[in-house]
Amino acid sequence: MTTTSAPNQATPPNRSRRIISISLAVIAALVVAFFVFASLYADWMWFSQLGFTEVLTTQWIARTVMFVIGFLAMAVPVWGVIQLAYRLRPVYARLSSQLDRYQEVVEPLRRLAMWGIPVFFGFFAGFAASAQWETTWLWANGVATATTDPQFGLDTGFYLFGLPFYTTVLGFASAVVLVCLLLTAVVSYLYGSVRVGQRELRISKSARIQLAVLAGVYLLLQGASLWLDRYATLINQEDRITGPGYVGVNAVIPGQTILAIAAVIVAIAFFVTAVIGRWRYPLIATALLVVSAVVVGAAIPWAVTTFQVRPNQLALESQYYQRNIDSTKAAYGIDNVEKENFEATTTAQAGQLRNDAASTAQLRIMDPAIIGPTVRQLEQYRAYYQFANPLDVDRYQINGQTQDAVVALRELNIDQLGDAATWQNTTLVYTHGYGMVAAAGNERTDDGDPVFLEQAIPGTGFLTDLNYEPRVYFGEQSPPYSIVGGPEGGEDIELDYPIGADGGTETRTTFRGDGGPSVGNVFSRLIYALKFQSEQILFSDYVNADSQILYDRNPKERVQKVAPYLTLDSDPYPTVVDGRIKWVIDGYTTSANYPYSSSVSLSRAITDSNTPSPTYSLDNINYIRNSVKATVDAYDGKVTLYAWDDEDPILQAWQKVYPSSLQPWSEMSADLMSHVRYPTDLMKVQRSMLGVYHVDDARSFFQQDNRWTTPNDPQDPNTLQPPYYLTMKMPSQDAPSYSMFTSFIPASQGGQARNVLTGYLAVDSNAGDQQGTKRDDYGRLRMLVIDAATTVPGPGQVQNTFDSDTAVSSQINILQQGQSQVLNGNLLTLPVGGGLLYVQPVFVQSSGGTQLPQLRRVLVAFGDKIAFENTLSEALDSLFGGDSGADTGDEAVTPSEPGDAGDEATPTPDAPAGDYAAALAEAQAALTARQAALTAGDLAEFATQDERLTAAVQRLIELQGQTEGAAPTDGAAETPAPTPAG
């Protein structure tokens, strides 16, 4: 007999694996949790440093509360119906073999499923609900507007705040009930409460009650939704207008009322079925409801439209068109446009502009979209500096006079550091730009360069005289992040500017503001090392106890983070206010829920030759207000929000959500008030709507016989012409004011529009220069409606005239000799002399190599006459009989020809100035005569004049070559440009 000893028992391997797996899972969870915490903590430090912690905590609390509500609102009902369906299952139900197999599979997972399914749906519902926190908070903090809709008489605040919330709640509740209904049916089928077989459907009493009650609740919700849809018709797009027309008011809305009541009746039928157990009545009622929906929702509106409205459209729809006109104008702030019928003068006479001399004095001949390369060549100094393109425009008080200016900040471009782009250089050394450059918009040097009012490093000019802070730590081109700051008396690390004292090559500085979160301890350094994935932040010896980290430095990005409810203007601009460079950003509150107001695509309305198509989360809007003016300090990044339109109901609601984030506009300093302006994007949206809604009566709106559109930019025919800022005077004004203008031409289909002016719109953009007081005229829209009997050329026609005029084209050809390229500047339109004056500066630059656009000529047009001269003053005098009576900024300029080194260049004996002028006149005369011969069909005369033109052009080339070798004398430019340092 043999015995076998039992084997030694080993430790089960599964236990060790389980311990290791659990440990790894815990470690992974901790790592993920720390990364999440690091991100949240970094956000908290950023908002806390700016003083906007309330904004962040409000969002966190709101999202958390909405997630919990959404989670519970879905998970609890789902858990409840699953539990009920299971617990009330028939115990001795005879199941099919297939259901038996299903139960064998499901039963081991039943407990997990009964809890896991509610949690699964709850998480989805929670995240969906948290995304709707703004809708909920706006509803809870909504305000009355004191304006009622013309159909139901409800306050428009109901549509702005209440309707979106109620629609969201009903949609969410319907989804919850529908999920519960489906899960109830599945569980009831799996456990025998619902049996299908032998052409019959058997439902247990408990399942019948549960299913019928859920179906009834669902239909009640659909009834409520149909009732709410009645109000939604006021913000839905119909055939011609937004809001219900005759069909909507007399067929659709009554039909929705009937269907809502019918849905409630059907719901009651389901509740009755839960008690008496007969499914026939609710099912028949449901079928009738579906048929009624087709008849009432589609057939009746079609019949009314076809047989009643179309034959009598104007008579029946007029009152609804008028509702749309009035509401649209109110929603876009164009209900108080001051219209003036304008019989434009088209003849030019001597002295005609004398009464408008103050307007012409500030005419901008320096195009901010063209002179960027010139400013860069003259003022960049180092490759790691850069300027925005296009440049910005502003105005300043200089010696008691308002001066329109073209401005730009000298910002960093660390991409140009090349091999020097180490972490230390890009983070600790090259931290900021330096200085503002400002040039007079209405002046030029003899060479055609800008006349700088503020320039150079260190700065010289009127701003430097004010002792302003020139350092730009926060701008549109700032590095992603910089670490700045240090102890008093410590070593300066940051490069301030590339010129040092006593012949040194550079000056260094240390940031002394409060511009970013502290990274003075190991924990905060670890947080930001994780955020920016840079271990150098953690280990660098240059990061000290006083260090701060600057990031999110773009002004728009900073404002968007602290005011997420705003839509921001696409054109922030820098200005010097109270001794600091500050970015000014306009913020809008928008909505798509204003009753009877037509919608517009925000991105399409804003896109023009200066602005590429932007992207917005809410693009189609039908309400807009410039509710906030924001500033961002370029030195320390401080963000200040001013409630500019404190009567805007949407802003009032957000002020209740974030009660301490905005300041009243009366707190704006007098200096800041003098630099805020009417925003560009708002003007673009308003002009887009005024193309249709400049009319006041329903008949004109219906006939569409006077629709307007914005003309395309003559320099970029595929995009719209942008509005322009100018100091100007409309005919109804007593004195010029800083304004923005745009023009209109007839609208057409297929690009067949006549390019003649039908309207001219200007808005007063001067808010004043006193703290706590807005000018009464600020924001006033004034429209000139061009008399149809007078044909005023539009921008396209004027540009075509410039391009096709033989005298102009001959001079353009001469300017384009060699490697030169001619650039047409912005085509400005100004109401002066009883008519409309067009002004276009013409620049010349090299077509290759270094490009330095210089102003060489100015084109002007009035009526059907044009002039093309060296200066604006000369062009206006030429156009208006030798003496226009106008004042301009270039009257004292003696232009130098291309190739001259100064405005008083001494011609060589071989090329006297008189010979050059004579040769030019000869070329012009020959070109004109040659064109006349060609028109008359006289080929012999054409050949003679062609030879004459060739000889004249050859003479000009010879004279040009001689003048290039002439020795120049000292130039007489008012503000000499500095020699770039690099």
PyMOL commands that set and color helices and strands:
alter all, ss='L'
color gray80, all
select helices_A, chain A and resi 13-50+53-87+97-130+133-140+156-190+205-235+246-276+280-331+354-360+372-379+414-420+423-429+462-465+501-503+522-531+536-539+555-562+602-606+649-657+665-667+670-673+680-693+698-703+795-804+806-815+872-879+913-936+939-964
alter helices_A, ss='H'
color red, helices_A
select strands_A, chain A and resi 194-197+200-203+338-342+385-386+392-398+401-409+411-412+433-434+436-440+452-455+460-461+471-472+481-484+494-497+507-509+548-551+567-568+573-577+580-591+600-601+620-621+623-633+639-643+663-664+708-709+712-713+716-720+724-728+737-746+759-764+781-786+820-824+828-832+835-846+854-862+865-869
alter strands_A, ss='S'
color yellow, strands_A
deselect
rebuild
show_as cartoon
